[in-house]
Amino acid sequence: MGQFGTEFCDHIAIARYENEAWQTPSIEPLKPLEMHPAAHVFHYASTCFEGFKAYRWSDGKARIYRLPDHVARMQKSAASLRLPVPDAELLTDMVVSLVAHHTDDIPLPPSSLYLRPTLIGTLPNIGAAAGPSTEATLFVLASPVGDYFSAGASTLKLLVEDEQSRTTEQLGSTKTGGNYAAALGPTLDAKEKYGADQVLFCPNGDVQETGAANFLLISDDEIITKPLDSSFLHGMTRDSILRLAAENDYKVNERNFTVSELLELSKTHEAALSGTAACLAPVGRLVYKGEEFKMRDGEAGPNTAKLRKLLQDVQYGLAPDTHGWLTEVS
Ligand SMILES: *Cc1c(COP(=O)(O)O)cnc(C)c1O
C-alpha cells in the first residue's frame, strides 16, 4: 500500500440529485467525474465529506465502524451547507454495497479500508454565490490503507496558536473542504518555521483542535478534552475513546481549558490527537511563543497506548463490541 489515501478500489458508489430527488445509486468503475466548469462546488465550496473505516476480520467478513453515526454527521454537514441532504438509508446502502463489492480487497488488520463519502454541489450557476446548489453528486470512494504506526511514527510536535482560528464559527463542526483550506496556510507556516507537524488552534487561549484531529490530555486516571460546541468537529474517535476511558476507570473531564493551563498540565499529562486515520496519535512536544514544552517526558505515553489498544481491539474483532459500533457486511 502506498501513502495514506493514494490507492483506490476500482469502483465507487454514486448517486445524483436532480429535479428535487435522489436518483437510484449505482456501483460504477472508478473514473474521472464529468462536471460543468460552472459547477457550484468549484466556485462556492459547496462540499462536505466523511471518513471512516471498514475492517476485515479473520472470518472473512467486513465490519464498518460507527456507520450510522458517520451517516448522521454527513447529513448534518450537508444541511449546514444547504446541500441536498442524502437520506440515511440511501447513504448507508451506498456504503454497504461498496464494501460488499470490495470485501476481498480489504487488507487484514491493522490495515483497513478507508471510506470517503463526498457530496458536492453541481448546479452550473456562477451567479449562485448566495444561493444553494439544487443539484448535487454524492459518491463513496474506497481506499485500502495501512497502519499509521507501522512506519514507526514518532511523537508529534504541535505549534500552539493562540490567535488564529482553524475556521469560522458557523462551519466549525461541519466536515467541509473550506475548513482545511483555512488551516493549510498556518499549518505549512508552522512546519517551515518550527518543524511542527500540526497547529493546535486555541483562539483567545481556548484550546480547540488541530486542522484535522481532536486534542485530548490524558493522565494515569483522567482525560481532559473540550466539551462539544460549534467551534470544532465532533470526532467519532474522540467519542469512542471517552466512552472506553470511562469504562476503564478514567475520570472523563469534558471542560474548556486555556493555553496556560495546558502548559501547566504538560508536566503530568500525556497529549494525543484523535481521528479515524491514526486512531490516537501521541503528541510529544508543544511549541508556544518560540519555546518548547514536553508533554511529560516527551515520549509516547502508556495511557495513550492503552486507550488506543482498547479501541483497536474492538475494531479488529479482538474484543467484544459491547456498544454496537460495528455494522457487519455479509
Ligand atoms: C474528521 C475530523 C476529526 C476527527 O473525526 P473522527 O470522526 O474521529 O475521524 C477531527 N477534527 C476535524 C477538523 C476533522 O475534520
The ligand as an SDF file (V2000), in Angstrom:
LIG
                    3D

 15 15  0  0  0  0  0  0  0  0999 V2000
  -12.5910   14.3460   10.7230 C   0  0  0  0  0  0  0  0  0  0  0  0
  -12.0750   15.3070   11.7200 C   0  0  0  0  0  0  0  0  0  0  0  0
  -11.7920   14.9410   13.0420 C   0  0  0  0  0  0  0  0  0  0  0  0
  -11.8100   13.5200   13.5230 C   0  0  0  0  0  0  0  0  0  0  0  0
  -13.0660   12.9150   13.4290 O   0  0  0  0  0  0  0  0  0  0  0  0
  -13.1630   11.3210   13.5490 P   0  0  0  0  0  0  0  0  0  0  0  0
  -14.6280   11.0630   13.4240 O   0  0  0  0  0  0  0  0  0  0  0  0
  -12.6180   10.9210   14.8540 O   0  0  0  0  0  0  0  0  0  0  0  0
  -12.3650   10.7630   12.4130 O   0  0  0  0  0  0  0  0  0  0  0  0
  -11.3970   15.9400   13.9160 C   0  0  0  0  0  0  0  0  0  0  0  0
  -11.2610   17.2130   13.5280 N   0  0  0  0  0  0  0  0  0  0  0  0
  -11.5030   17.6040   12.2520 C   0  0  0  0  0  0  0  0  0  0  0  0
  -11.3340   19.0200   11.8860 C   0  0  0  0  0  0  0  0  0  0  0  0
  -11.9080   16.6570   11.3120 C   0  0  0  0  0  0  0  0  0  0  0  0
  -12.1240   17.0210   10.0530 O   0  0  0  0  0  0  0  0  0  0  0  0
  1  2  1  0
  2  3  1  0
  2 14  2  0
  3  4  1  0
  3 10  2  0
  4  5  1  0
  5  6  1  0
  6  7  2  0
  6  8  1  0
  6  9  1  0
 10 11  1  0
 11 12  2  0
 12 13  1  0
 12 14  1  0
 14 15  1  0
M  END
$$$$
